[in-house]
Amino acid sequence: MADGALQGHRSQTDSITTSAAGALAAAGLEAAVQRFVAAHRREGHRFAALDPLGVAKPMDAQGLAPARFGLALTDTFGGAGKGWLGTHQVQELDRRLKAAYCSALALDCSAVRDESRCEWLYAKMEATAGLGAAAGGKALLDRLIRAETWEQHVAERFPEAKRFSLEGCETLVPLLDALIAEAAAQGLSHIFMGMPHRGRVNVLVNVLGMAPADILDYFDPASPNPEKHHDLVYHLGASHVVSTAQGEVSVQLSYNPSHLQSVYPVVTGMAHASQALDTPRRGTRAMALVLHGDAAFAGQGVVMETLAMSQKPGYSVGGTVHVIINNQVGFTELNMMNAAQARYCTDVTRMVDAPVLRVNADVPEQVLRAAAIAVEYRNTFGSDVVIDLIGYRRLGHSEHDMPTLTNPRGSATTQGKPSVVAVYGDALVAAGVALKAEIGAHIAASRSAAIAAFSAPERRGDDSVAATRSPAPEAAPLTHAALRAAVQEMTRLPAGFEPHVHIRKLIEGWHAVANGEAATADWCFAENMAYASVLGAGVDVRVAGLDVRRGTFMHRHAVWHHQAPQPAGQEEFIPLQQLGTTGRFDIANSVLSEEAALGFEYGYSVQASRALTVWEAQFGDFVNGAQVYVDQYISAGEDKWGYRSALTMLLPHGHEGVGPEHSNAHLGRFLSLCGDNNLRVAYPSTSAQMFHLLRRQAFCETRKPLVVMTPKVKLYKEPGSHSPVQHFLEGEFQPVLDDDLVGPVGEVTRLVLCSGKLYYQLERARREHACADVALVRVEELYPFPTDVLAKVLRRYPALRTVVWAQEENLHHGAWSFVRDDISQACPAGVELRCVARPNTASGATSSYAVHGREERELVAKAMGLAPTAR
């Protein structure tokens, strides 16, 4: 090669090498920029200034410095292509990333596994990162003034009042304003809201429009209306139509007891019911909005249960918006954030992939931005989202507390800290919205106006949203023709569907009953036909609980499954959904939970006031895992809050030698809660009684919760408990079943009262020993106790000398202590009243079948007046 040619070749090669090196350098720079952006998106919340007190320190800012990613501030990137966040220079990119992810609003989407959702969140965070104080202006300042002034006004008028002050998190008020307005903008018309004590009174007045005079009346020791105060002021709920620029929204704040997080599943149950009833736009017009305290949200298991349940069919509400009122104190113990460990009170929501928007409560314009993103995210993806409103607590746990006892330095910090009104006023001045003197005058004038409004004596009356309750439908009797038609429709299988052999036998049995070929019908038939007749009258039915689609004891079979290895057009078949009625049938297996599951159904039953809402425990004993809802909501909700619930609880009950966790549905405990006709407690012993009991609950005008001691294996299989078909077609539920097998009533000297499956053991003993002088009467409803009905039955036996109450439960676990006086009142003069029961025990039931059998034989013998059986 000639020298000239060689020189040209070398020049060209050098040029290519330089170009390749430049391309590699550019690619390396682009990769470094991508890592830089990704780090902010992923970890920016750990570097953000989120604590208004400045005590919970963020991570060292050098962790997100450009140099750590091999970038210089003067580097440019992107070339002629698109840059990041509208810039091609690292210095400007750094500024914009810090504004988007490390300011007073930070995004934590580390739990979100769907990349498309993350990209949506990134776009929202980066699109409006430059939002400043001027965005809220004086209108936002006025809302903060009103929230702050209310707390000061109450403290001045009633210094001893306990109100669980919002001071330190006053930005909650404009946050709720913004959430409601954004809901309206998203086309929502109903919000079901729950919240703890903290700030509730403030929210009632400043968000839900309750008259200040009505609230202050609760604090006044000389109140002229104390009889109207059925619960504490910081437990109150309210319903109010809030007008926004985007439209009206009905907001319903649920009442709740001191068990803070217990209201969470109740509210989601209410929202689910509203969505189910909203047939034109199923699930789109109602939203659940739940407020939480930081420590309670992290510490109470019902939160996790409810989050898990929200992912199950039959429980979804299309996403819940959560707001953590994070005052960084749990009761009296500090609960400060630790950015280094990246542990937060919201970590439990990782189980549902919920993003968290963490926001400094002293920067209210960023709080409004969080509200807009949260509601739009919920509506876009139908998923939960969390706003972690990080403030502080200026006072103690309550106004009677002395926070310096356990938190002296923190208390000193909060007492000397300027309020959010002062902080935001200064921010408006800095933003050029107004001069400092103008802001000062505006704050003073706005505060005076708020005090005048809070001091007004007028009561506004009830502007709440009335619960719509249609009249109770007529309980038309079930005819033989209707029964046959229902069975025909319910058993018409789709083409190719292959049911289990057990279901084939069930279908044959149902047809035999409907066609008059079977003399009796079992409990499975009774329950399914009860629901069919209720649905036929246009009443919705919801059944929920653990394994209710099949039933723990294979006793319901409400859902049938295709058994053939080849797929069918329909893999499951729900007979009660084939009826073509105006009533809707829903059946949902819950997660392995009692507490959240029962709370959800209670909320559903309150909102869906005309539906037959049924919750079944796997075993009745397990209802004690939901005792909060039994004690605080189901038994007392109407008296405290006016909540009308007709929730039906099916609790499998009965001693069978299978241990204390599978025997006792705590009948005595339920009866101890009964008073002023607050509950109905029943213990049916026949399939027809169960049929009529469910129908009565669905059609009764007076709505009350119903607690049913239901069968387990032995009673379900007891042939004598399977009723003649005619019993389904005639009559109604009988609170007392007289003895229709006894001989001449004039010969009866001993009468045994009992409930449930014990009757069948007693009847067998009577036949075996030919006890013609013993009558067996079943008390099927234990509350309200049917004293008059029982008295009429007892009068049929003129020679009666002894009445025995026999129960298979231990003496202190059964009904005896609660029915003794009623039975005594019903007994004729001169009749002796006795009780036969298992002796008191700590555990409540034996785990030995042999011991159980011996106890049962002894109990039956004593009840019947027979000689003791040999051990």
C-alpha positions in Angstrom: 0.0 0.0 0.0 1.4 3.4 -0.9 2.3 5.9 1.9 -0.6 8.2 1.0 -3.1 5.4 0.9 -1.8 4.1 4.2 -2.1 7.5 5.8 -5.6 7.8 4.6 -6.5 4.4 5.9 -5.1 5.3 9.3 -7.0 8.6 9.4 -10.3 6.8 8.6 -9.6 4.1 11.2 -8.8 6.7 13.9 -12.1 8.5 13.1 -14.1 5.4 13.4 -12.4 4.5 16.7 -13.1 8.0 18.0 -16.7 7.8 17.0 -17.1 4.4 18.6 -15.5 5.7 21.8 -17.9 8.6 21.8 -20.9 6.4 21.3 -19.7 4.2 24.1 -19.2 7.2 26.3 -22.7 8.6 25.4 -24.2 5.2 26.1 -22.5 5.0 29.4 -23.7 8.5 30.3 -27.3 7.6 29.3 -27.1 4.5 31.5 -25.8 6.5 34.4 -28.6 9.0 34.0 -31.1 6.2 33.9 -29.7 4.8 37.2 -29.8 8.3 38.7 -33.5 8.7 37.8 -34.4 5.2 38.9 -32.7 5.8 42.3 -34.8 8.9 42.9 -38.0 7.1 41.9 -37.2 4.1 44.0 -35.5 5.7 47.1 -36.4 9.3 47.0 -38.9 9.0 49.9 -35.9 8.1 52.2 -34.3 11.5 51.4 -37.3 13.7 51.6 -38.0 16.4 54.2 -41.2 14.8 55.6 -41.1 15.5 59.3 -42.5 18.9 60.3 -40.5 18.7 63.5 -37.2 17.9 61.8 -36.5 15.2 64.3 -36.9 12.1 62.0 -33.9 12.8 59.9 -33.9 11.8 56.2 -31.0 10.0 54.6 -27.8 11.8 53.8 -28.4 13.8 50.6 -25.1 12.5 49.2 -26.7 9.2 48.7 -28.5 10.7 45.7 -25.8 13.1 44.6 -25.0 12.9 40.8 -21.3 12.1 41.6 -22.4 8.9 43.2 -23.6 7.8 39.8 -20.6 9.0 37.9 -22.2 12.1 36.7 -21.0 15.7 36.8 -23.4 18.6 37.1 -22.2 20.0 33.8 -22.8 16.8 31.8 -25.4 16.9 29.1 -27.2 13.9 27.8 -29.9 12.8 25.3 -28.4 14.7 22.4 -31.1 15.6 19.9 -33.4 13.0 21.4 -35.7 13.4 24.4 -34.2 14.2 27.7 -35.4 13.3 31.2 -38.0 15.6 32.8 -37.6 18.0 29.8 -33.9 18.7 30.4 -30.6 17.6 28.9 -28.3 18.8 31.7 -27.5 16.8 34.8 -27.6 19.9 37.1 -31.2 20.8 36.1 -32.2 17.1 36.1 -30.9 16.8 39.7 -33.0 19.8 40.7 -36.1 18.5 39.1 -35.7 15.0 40.5 -35.2 16.4 44.0 -38.4 18.5 43.6 -40.4 15.6 42.3 -39.3 12.9 44.8 -37.4 14.4 47.7 -39.5 17.4 48.7 -42.4 17.6 51.1 -44.3 14.9 49.0 -42.5 11.7 48.3 -43.6 8.5 46.6 -42.9 5.0 47.9 -44.0 2.5 45.3 -41.6 -0.2 46.3 -44.5 -2.5 47.0 -46.1 -2.1 43.5 -45.1 -5.0 41.3 -46.9 -3.8 38.2 -44.5 -1.7 36.2 -47.2 0.1 34.3 -48.7 1.3 37.6 -45.3 2.5 38.7 -44.8 4.4 35.4 -48.2 6.0 35.9 -47.2 7.2 39.3 -43.8 8.5 38.1 -45.5 10.5 35.4 -47.9 12.1 38.0 -45.0 12.9 40.4 -42.9 14.4 37.7 -45.6 16.4 35.9 -46.5 18.7 38.8 -43.3 18.7 40.8 -43.0 22.5 40.8 -46.3 23.1 42.6 -45.7 26.0 45.0 -47.5 27.7 47.9 -49.4 30.0 45.7 -51.4 27.0 44.3 -53.4 27.0 47.5 -53.5 30.6 48.4 -55.7 32.3 50.9 -58.5 29.9 50.5 -56.3 27.0 51.7 -55.0 29.2 54.5 -58.6 29.9 55.6 -59.3 26.1 55.9 -56.2 25.7 58.0 -57.3 28.6 60.2 -60.7 27.2 60.7 -59.3 23.8 61.7 -56.8 25.4 64.2 -59.3 27.8 65.6 -61.9 25.1 66.4 -59.4 23.3 68.6 -58.5 26.5 70.4 -62.2 27.5 70.8 -63.1 24.2 72.4 -60.1 24.3 74.7 -61.0 27.8 75.9 -64.7 27.1 76.5 -64.3 23.6 78.0 -60.7 23.1 79.2 -61.5 19.7 80.8 -63.1 18.3 77.7 -61.6 15.3 76.0 -61.6 15.7 72.2 -58.4 14.0 70.9 -57.1 17.2 69.4 -56.0 17.4 65.7 -53.3 20.0 66.6 -50.2 19.1 64.6 -52.2 17.5 61.8 -54.7 20.3 61.0 -54.0 19.8 57.3 -56.2 16.8 57.5 -59.2 19.2 57.0 -58.1 20.6 53.6 -56.9 17.1 52.7 -60.4 15.7 53.1 -61.8 18.6 51.2 -59.5 17.8 48.3 -60.2 14.0 48.4 -64.0 14.7 48.3 -63.6 17.2 45.4 -61.4 14.8 43.5 -63.9 12.0 44.0 -66.6 14.2 42.5 -64.3 15.0 39.6 -63.8 11.3 39.1 -67.5 10.7 38.9 -68.1 9.3 42.3 -71.2 10.2 44.2 -70.8 8.4 47.6 -67.9 8.1 50.0 -68.0 5.7 53.0 -65.6 7.0 55.5 -64.1 5.6 58.8 -61.7 7.3 61.1 -60.2 7.0 64.6 -60.8 9.5 67.5 -57.9 11.8 66.5 -59.5 14.9 64.8 -62.9 13.4 64.5 -64.7 16.2 66.2 -62.9 18.7 64.0 -63.9 16.8 60.9 -67.5 16.6 62.0 -67.7 20.4 62.2 -65.4 21.6 59.5 -65.9 18.9 56.8 -69.3 17.3 57.5 -71.2 20.4 58.4 -72.3 19.5 61.9 -73.5 22.5 63.9 -70.9 23.6 66.4 -73.6 24.1 69.0 -74.6 20.4 68.7 -71.0 19.3 69.2 -70.3 21.7 72.1 -73.3 20.4 73.8 -71.5 17.1 74.3 -68.7 18.9 76.2 -71.0 21.0 78.4 -71.4 19.5 81.9 -74.6 21.4 82.2 -76.0 20.2 78.8 -79.8 20.5 78.6 -79.9 17.4 76.4 -77.8 14.7 78.0 -80.3 12.0 77.2 -79.5 12.5 73.5 -75.9 11.5 74.0 -75.9 7.8 73.3 -72.2 7.6 72.8 -69.0 9.7 73.2 -68.6 12.7 71.0 -65.4 11.3 69.4 -67.3 8.2 68.4 -70.0 10.0 66.4 -70.7 9.5 62.8 -72.5 11.7 60.4 -73.9 11.8 56.9 -73.7 15.0 54.8 -73.9 16.0 51.2 -70.8 18.0 50.4 -71.0 20.5 47.5 -67.8 20.9 45.5 -67.0 22.7 42.3 -67.2 19.3 40.5 -70.5 18.3 41.9 -72.1 16.9 45.1 -70.8 13.9 47.0 -72.7 12.1 49.8 -70.2 11.4 52.6 -71.1 9.0 55.3 -68.8 8.9 58.3 -69.3 5.7 60.2 -69.7 5.6 64.0 -67.1 3.5 65.7 -66.2 2.4 69.2 -62.8 2.8 70.9 -61.5 -0.2 69.1 -59.9 2.0 66.5 -59.2 -0.1 63.5 -62.4 -2.1 63.9 -64.3 0.4 61.7 -62.1 -0.4 58.7 -63.9 -3.7 57.6 -67.3 -2.2 58.5 -66.7 0.7 56.1 -65.6 -1.6 53.3 -68.7 -3.7 53.9 -70.9 -0.6 53.6 -69.1 0.4 50.4 -69.4 -3.1 48.9 -73.1 -3.1 49.6 -73.6 0.3 48.0 -71.7 -0.8 44.9 -73.7 -4.0 44.7 -77.0 -2.1 44.9 -75.8 0.4 42.4 -76.7 -1.8 39.4 -76.6 0.8 36.6 -72.9 1.5 37.2 -71.9 -1.5 39.3 -69.0 -0.6 41.6 -68.1 2.8 40.1 -70.0 5.4 42.2 -69.0 4.6 45.8 -65.6 4.8 47.4 -64.2 3.7 50.7 -62.1 6.3 52.5 -60.5 5.1 55.7 -58.4 7.2 58.1 -56.0 5.5 60.5 -53.7 6.3 63.4 -50.1 5.4 62.6 -49.5 3.0 65.6 -53.0 1.4 65.3 -52.6 0.8 61.6 -49.3 -1.0 62.1 -50.3 -2.8 65.3 -53.8 -4.1 64.9 -54.3 -7.4 63.1 -57.7 -6.5 61.7 -55.9 -4.2 59.3 -54.0 -7.1 57.7 -57.1 -9.3 57.7 -59.1 -6.6 55.9 -56.4 -6.0 53.4 -56.2 -9.7 52.6 -60.0 -9.9 52.3 -60.1 -7.1 49.8 -58.4 -9.3 47.3 -61.1 -12.0 47.5 -64.1 -12.2 45.1 -67.2 -10.9 47.0 -65.2 -8.4 49.1 -63.6 -6.0 46.7 -64.5 -2.3 46.8 -62.5 -1.2 43.8 -59.7 0.0 46.0 -59.7 1.9 49.3 -58.0 5.3 49.8 -56.2 5.2 53.2 -55.1 8.2 55.1 -52.6 7.8 58.0 -52.9 10.5 60.6 -49.3 10.1 61.5 -48.5 12.1 64.6 -45.4 9.9 65.2 -46.6 8.9 68.6 -48.4 5.6 69.4 -50.5 6.2 72.5 -47.7 7.7 74.7 -44.7 6.0 73.0 -42.6 7.7 70.3 -43.1 6.2 66.9 -40.6 8.2 64.8 -39.8 7.2 61.2 -36.5 5.6 60.5 -35.4 6.4 57.0 -32.2 4.5 57.4 -34.1 1.3 58.0 -36.9 2.2 55.6 -39.5 0.9 58.0 -42.8 2.6 58.1 -46.2 2.2 59.7 -47.7 1.6 56.3 -45.6 -1.5 55.5 -48.6 -3.8 56.1 -50.1 -2.4 52.8 -47.3 -4.0 50.9 -49.4 -7.2 50.9 -51.8 -5.5 48.4 -49.2 -3.7 46.4 -50.4 -0.3 47.5 -48.3 2.8 46.7 -47.7 5.2 49.5 -47.7 9.0 49.2 -45.8 10.4 52.2 -46.4 14.1 52.7 -45.3 16.7 55.2 -48.4 18.0 57.0 -46.8 21.5 57.2 -46.7 21.9 53.4 -50.4 21.9 52.7 -50.2 22.5 48.9 -48.3 19.2 48.6 -51.0 17.5 50.7 -53.6 18.6 48.1 -51.4 17.2 45.3 -51.3 13.9 47.2 -55.1 13.8 47.3 -55.5 14.3 43.6 -53.0 11.6 42.7 -54.4 9.1 45.3 -58.1 9.3 44.1 -57.1 9.2 40.4 -54.9 6.2 41.1 -57.7 4.4 42.9 -60.1 5.0 40.1 -57.7 4.2 37.3 -56.5 0.8 38.7 -59.2 -0.1 41.2 -56.6 -0.6 43.9 -55.7 0.6 47.4 -53.5 3.7 47.8 -52.1 5.3 51.0 -51.5 8.9 52.0 -49.2 9.0 55.0 -49.9 12.5 56.4 -46.9 13.1 58.6 -47.4 15.7 61.3 -47.0 15.7 65.1 -49.1 15.8 68.2 -49.0 19.1 70.0 -50.8 17.8 73.1 -50.8 14.4 74.7 -52.8 11.3 73.8 -55.8 13.2 75.1 -56.2 16.7 76.6 -55.9 15.1 80.1 -52.5 13.5 79.3 -49.1 14.8 80.5 -46.8 14.1 77.5 -43.8 15.4 79.3 -43.8 12.3 81.5 -42.7 10.0 78.7 -41.6 12.5 76.0 -40.0 15.5 77.6 -37.8 16.6 74.6 -40.5 15.9 72.0 -43.0 17.9 74.0 -40.7 20.8 74.3 -40.2 20.7 70.5 -43.9 20.7 69.7 -44.8 23.3 72.2 -42.4 25.8 70.7 -43.1 25.0 67.1 -45.1 27.5 64.9 -48.5 26.0 63.8 -49.2 25.2 60.2 -51.2 28.4 59.9 -48.1 30.4 60.7 -45.9 28.2 58.5 -48.2 28.4 55.5 -48.7 32.1 56.0 -45.0 32.7 55.8 -44.9 30.5 52.7 -47.5 32.7 51.0 -45.4 35.7 51.8 -42.3 34.1 50.4 -44.2 33.1 47.3 -45.3 36.8 46.8 -49.0 36.1 47.3 -49.2 38.9 49.8 -47.1 41.1 52.1 -46.5 39.9 55.6 -48.7 42.5 57.1 -51.5 41.6 54.8 -51.2 37.9 55.7 -51.2 38.8 59.4 -54.4 40.9 59.0 -56.0 38.1 57.0 -55.3 35.5 59.6 -56.7 37.6 62.4 -59.9 38.4 60.4 -60.4 34.8 59.4 -59.8 33.6 63.0 -62.4 36.1 64.3 -64.9 34.9 61.7 -64.3 31.3 62.6 -64.8 32.0 66.4 -68.1 33.8 65.6 -69.3 30.9 63.6 -68.3 28.4 66.3 -70.0 30.5 69.0 -73.4 30.7 67.1 -76.1 29.1 69.2 -78.2 27.9 66.3 -78.7 24.2 65.7 -79.0 23.4 62.1 -81.2 20.3 62.4 -80.7 17.1 60.7 -79.4 17.5 57.1 -78.0 14.0 57.0 -78.6 11.5 54.2 -81.5 9.4 55.3 -80.9 5.7 54.8 -83.3 4.4 52.1 -85.3 1.5 53.4 -87.9 0.0 51.2 -91.0 -1.6 52.9 -90.6 -5.2 54.0 -91.7 -7.5 51.1 -94.7 -9.7 51.8 -93.7 -13.2 53.1 -95.9 -15.2 50.8 -96.1 -18.9 51.8 -94.2 -21.4 49.7 -96.5 -23.5 47.5 -95.8 -26.9 46.2 -95.9 -25.6 42.7 -93.3 -22.9 43.5 -91.1 -25.5 45.2 -91.2 -27.8 42.2 -90.4 -24.9 39.9 -87.5 -23.8 42.0 -86.0 -27.2 42.1 -86.4 -27.6 38.4 -84.6 -24.3 37.7 -81.9 -24.9 40.2 -81.0 -28.3 38.9 -81.0 -27.5 35.2 -77.3 -28.1 34.5 -75.5 -26.5 31.5 -74.4 -28.7 28.6 -71.3 -30.7 29.4 -71.3 -30.0 33.1 -70.5 -33.1 35.2 -71.4 -32.7 38.8 -69.8 -34.8 41.7 -71.5 -38.1 42.4 -72.6 -36.6 45.8 -74.3 -33.7 44.0 -76.0 -36.1 41.7 -77.5 -37.9 44.7 -78.5 -34.5 46.1 -80.2 -33.5 42.9 -82.1 -36.8 42.9 -83.2 -36.2 46.5 -84.4 -32.6 45.8 -86.5 -33.9 42.9 -87.9 -36.6 45.1 -89.0 -34.0 47.7 -90.4 -31.7 45.0 -92.3 -34.6 43.4 -93.8 -35.9 46.6 -91.7 -39.1 46.5 -89.8 -38.3 49.7 -91.4 -38.1 53.1 -89.0 -35.6 54.6 -86.4 -33.0 53.6 -83.1 -32.4 55.2 -81.3 -29.2 56.3 -79.5 -28.6 53.0 -82.8 -28.6 51.2 -84.4 -26.4 53.8 -81.7 -23.7 53.7 -81.5 -23.6 49.9 -85.3 -23.5 49.5 -85.5 -20.7 52.1 -83.1 -18.6 50.1 -85.0 -19.5 46.9 -88.3 -18.3 48.3 -86.7 -15.1 49.6 -85.0 -14.4 46.3 -88.4 -15.0 44.6 -89.9 -12.2 46.7 -87.2 -9.8 45.3 -85.0 -9.8 48.4 -81.2 -10.0 47.9 -79.3 -12.8 49.8 -75.7 -12.7 50.7 -74.0 -15.6 52.4 -70.3 -15.3 53.5 -67.8 -16.9 55.7 -65.1 -19.6 55.6 -66.0 -22.3 53.1 -69.7 -21.4 53.0 -70.0 -22.2 49.3 -69.8 -25.9 50.2 -70.3 -25.7 54.0 -67.9 -26.9 56.7 -69.9 -30.1 57.2 -70.8 -30.5 53.5 -74.2 -29.2 54.5 -75.0 -26.4 52.0 -73.7 -27.2 48.5 -74.6 -23.8 47.2 -71.8 -24.1 44.5 -71.3 -27.2 42.3 -68.0 -27.9 40.5 -67.4 -29.6 37.2 -65.7 -32.9 37.8 -64.7 -34.2 34.4 -61.1 -33.8 33.3 -62.1 -32.1 30.2 -63.2 -28.4 30.6 -66.8 -27.6 30.4 -68.3 -24.3 29.2 -69.0 -23.6 32.9 -66.6 -24.8 35.6 -68.9 -24.0 38.5 -72.6 -23.9 38.8 -74.6 -21.9 41.4 -78.1 -23.2 41.6 -79.6 -20.2 43.4 -78.4 -17.9 40.6 -80.4 -19.8 38.0 -83.8 -18.7 39.3 -84.2 -15.5 37.3 -85.6 -13.6 40.2 -85.2 -9.9 40.9 -83.4 -10.8 44.1 -79.6 -11.2 43.7 -77.8 -14.2 45.3 -74.1 -13.7 46.3 -72.1 -16.3 48.2 -68.4 -15.7 49.1 -65.8 -17.7 50.8 -63.9 -15.4 53.2 -60.2 -15.5 54.0 -59.4 -17.4 57.2 -60.7 -14.7 59.4 -63.4 -14.1 61.8 -62.8 -10.5 63.0 -62.5 -8.7 59.7 -65.0 -11.0 58.0 -67.7 -10.4 60.5 -67.1 -6.7 60.6 -67.5 -6.5 56.8 -70.8 -8.4 56.9 -72.1 -6.1 59.7 -71.3 -3.1 57.6 -72.9 -4.7 54.6 -76.1 -5.5 56.6 -76.4 -1.9 57.8 -76.1 -0.5 54.3 -78.1 -3.2 52.5 -80.9 -2.9 54.9 -83.4 -5.1 53.1 -81.0 -7.9 52.1 -80.8 -11.2 54.0 -77.1 -11.0 55.0 -75.7 -14.3 56.5 -72.3 -14.9 58.1 -71.4 -18.4 59.1 -68.5 -19.4 61.3 -66.6 -22.5 60.5 -67.3 -23.7 64.0 -69.4 -21.6 66.4 -66.5 -21.4 68.8 -64.5 -19.3 66.4 -66.9 -16.4 66.6 -64.9 -15.4 69.7 -62.2 -14.2 67.3 -64.6 -11.5 66.3 -65.8 -10.6 69.8 -65.2 -6.9 69.2 -68.0 -6.9 66.6 -70.4 -8.9 68.7 -69.9 -6.7 71.7 -69.5 -3.2 70.2 -71.4 -3.3 66.9 -73.9 -6.2 66.6 -75.4 -6.1 70.1 -75.1 -2.4 70.7 -75.0 -0.6 67.4 -78.7 0.2 67.2 -78.8 1.6 70.8 -75.7 3.7 70.4 -75.9 4.8 66.9 -79.3 3.9 65.4 -77.7 1.4 63.0 -80.4 -1.1 61.9 -78.8 -4.4 61.1 -80.5 -7.7 60.4 -77.3 -9.7 60.1 -77.8 -13.4 60.6 -75.0 -15.3 62.3 -75.0 -19.1 61.8 -72.8 -20.7 64.5 -72.4 -24.5 64.5 -72.9 -25.6 68.0 -73.1 -28.8 70.0 -71.1 -31.2 72.2 -69.8 -34.1 70.1 -66.6 -35.0 71.9 -64.3 -33.0 69.6 -62.8 -30.6 72.1 -63.4 -27.1 73.4 -62.6 -25.3 70.1 -65.3 -27.3 68.2 -68.2 -27.5 70.6 -69.5 -24.3 72.0 -70.7 -21.2 70.1 -70.8 -19.3 73.4 -74.6 -19.4 73.7 -74.4 -18.0 77.2 -72.2 -15.2 76.2 -74.7 -14.1 73.5 -77.6 -14.3 75.9 -75.6 -12.1 78.4 -75.6 -9.4 75.7 -79.3 -9.5 75.2 -81.4 -6.6 76.5 -84.1 -4.2 75.3 -84.9 -6.5 72.3 -81.5 -5.9 70.7 -80.9 -9.4 69.4 -82.7 -12.6 68.4 -81.2 -15.9 69.6 -82.5 -19.2 68.2 -81.6 -22.8 68.5 -83.7 -24.7 65.9 -84.0 -28.5 66.0 -85.7 -29.3 62.7 -85.0 -28.5 59.1 -88.5 -26.8 58.7 -87.8 -24.6 61.7 -84.5 -23.5 60.0 -86.4 -22.8 56.8 -89.1 -20.6 58.5 -86.5 -18.9 60.7 -84.5 -17.6 57.7 -87.7 -16.5 56.0 -88.9 -14.7 59.1 -85.5 -12.9 59.3 -85.7 -11.8 55.6 -89.3 -10.6 55.7 -89.6 -9.1 59.3 -90.3 -5.4 59.3 -88.4 -5.0 62.6 -84.7 -5.4 61.7 -82.6 -7.1 64.4 -79.5 -9.3 64.3 -80.2 -13.0 64.5 -77.8 -15.4 66.3 -78.5 -19.1 65.4 -77.0 -22.1 67.1 -76.8 -24.3 64.0 -76.2 -28.1 63.6 -73.0 -29.9 63.2 -72.6 -33.5 61.9 -74.8 -35.4 64.3 -77.9 -33.2 64.0 -77.5 -32.7 60.2 -77.6 -36.5 59.9 -80.3 -37.1 62.5 -83.3 -38.5 60.5 -85.8 -37.3 63.1 -84.7 -33.6 62.4 -85.6 -33.9 58.7 -89.1 -32.4 58.5 -92.1 -33.5 56.4 -92.5 -31.5 53.3 -95.8 -30.2 54.4 -94.1 -28.4 57.3 -92.3 -26.2 54.8 -95.5 -25.3 53.0 -97.5 -24.5 56.1 -97.1 -22.5 59.3 -94.2 -20.3 60.4 -91.3 -20.5 62.9 -92.4 -21.7 66.3 -90.5 -20.3 69.3 -91.7 -23.4 71.3 -92.3 -26.9 69.9 -94.7 -28.9 72.1 -94.4 -32.6 72.4 -96.4 -34.3 69.6 -95.2 -37.8 70.6 -96.2 -37.9 74.2 -99.0 -40.1 75.5 -102.0 -38.8 77.5 -101.1 -35.4 78.8 -102.9 -36.1 82.0 -100.3 -38.7 82.9 -97.3 -36.3 82.5 -95.7 -35.4 85.8 -92.3 -34.5 84.5 -91.6 -32.1 81.6 -88.1 -31.6 80.2 -87.3 -28.3 78.4 -84.4 -28.4 76.0 -83.0 -27.0 72.8 -81.1 -28.4 69.8 -79.9 -31.9 69.2 -80.2 -32.9 72.9 -83.9 -33.4 72.2 -83.1 -36.5 70.1 -81.0 -38.1 72.8 -83.8 -37.5 75.3 -86.5 -38.9 72.9 -84.4 -42.1 72.3 -84.1 -42.5 76.1 -87.9 -42.0 76.5 -88.6 -44.7 74.0 -86.0 -47.1 75.4 -87.3 -46.8 78.9 -91.0 -46.2 78.1 -91.2 -43.0 80.1 -94.8 -42.3 79.5 -95.0 -39.7 82.3 -92.2 -37.5 80.7 -93.0 -34.8 78.1 -90.2 -33.2 75.9 -90.7 -29.6 74.9 -88.2 -27.7 72.8 -87.5 -24.0 73.3 -86.4 -22.9 69.9 -86.0 -19.2 70.5 -84.1 -18.2 73.6 -84.3 -14.4 73.2 -86.7 -12.7 73.2 -87.8 -15.5 75.5 -91.3 -16.8 74.6 -92.7 -16.7 78.2 -96.3 -16.5 77.2 -96.1 -19.2 74.6 -94.3 -21.5 77.0 -96.8 -20.8 79.8 -99.6 -21.8 77.5 -97.8 -25.1 76.6 -97.2 -25.9 80.3 -100.8 -25.4 81.1 -101.7 -28.4 78.9 -100.2 -30.8 81.5 -102.5 -30.7 84.5 -100.6 -33.3 86.6 -97.2 -31.6 86.1 -95.0 -31.6 89.2 -91.5 -31.1 87.9 -90.0 -29.0 85.0 -86.4 -29.7 84.1 -84.3 -27.4 82.0 -81.8 -29.7 80.3 -78.8 -28.4 78.4 -75.8 -30.2 77.0 -73.5 -27.2 77.6 -71.7 -26.7 80.9 -73.8 -25.1 83.5 -72.1 -21.6 83.1 -71.9 -21.8 79.2 -75.5 -22.6 78.3 -78.8 -20.8 78.6 -79.8 -21.7 82.1 -78.6 -18.6 83.9 -80.5 -16.4 81.4 -83.8 -18.3 81.0 -84.3 -19.5 84.6 -86.4 -16.5 85.6 -88.5 -16.6 82.4 -89.2 -20.3 82.8 -90.1 -19.8 86.5 -92.6 -17.1 85.5 -94.1 -19.5 82.9 -94.4 -22.5 85.3 -97.8 -23.2 86.9 -97.9 -22.7 90.7 -96.5 -25.6 92.8 -94.2 -26.9 90.0 -90.6 -27.5 90.9 -88.0 -26.1 88.5 -84.6 -27.9 88.1 -81.6 -27.7 85.8 -79.5 -30.6 84.4 -76.2 -29.7 82.7 -72.6 -30.6 82.5 -70.6 -29.2 85.5 -68.6 -26.0 85.2 -65.2 -26.5 83.5 -62.5 -24.0 82.5 -62.1 -25.4 79.0 -65.8 -26.0 78.2 -65.8 -29.4 76.5 -64.0 -32.7 76.5 -61.8 -33.8 73.6 -62.5 -37.5 74.3 -65.4 -39.1 72.5 -65.6 -41.8 75.2 -65.8 -39.2 78.0 -68.3 -37.2 76.0 -70.5 -40.3 75.6 -70.4 -41.0 79.3 -71.3 -37.4 80.1 -74.2 -37.4 77.7 -75.6 -40.7 79.1 -75.5 -39.3 82.6 -77.0 -36.0 81.6 -79.9 -37.7 79.7 -80.5 -40.1 82.7 -80.7 -37.2 85.1 -83.0 -35.2 82.9 -85.4 -38.1 82.4 -85.3 -39.0 86.1 -83.8 -42.4 85.4 -81.3 -44.3 87.5 -77.7 -43.3 86.9 -76.0 -45.2 84.1 -73.1 -47.5 84.8 -69.7 -46.0 84.0 
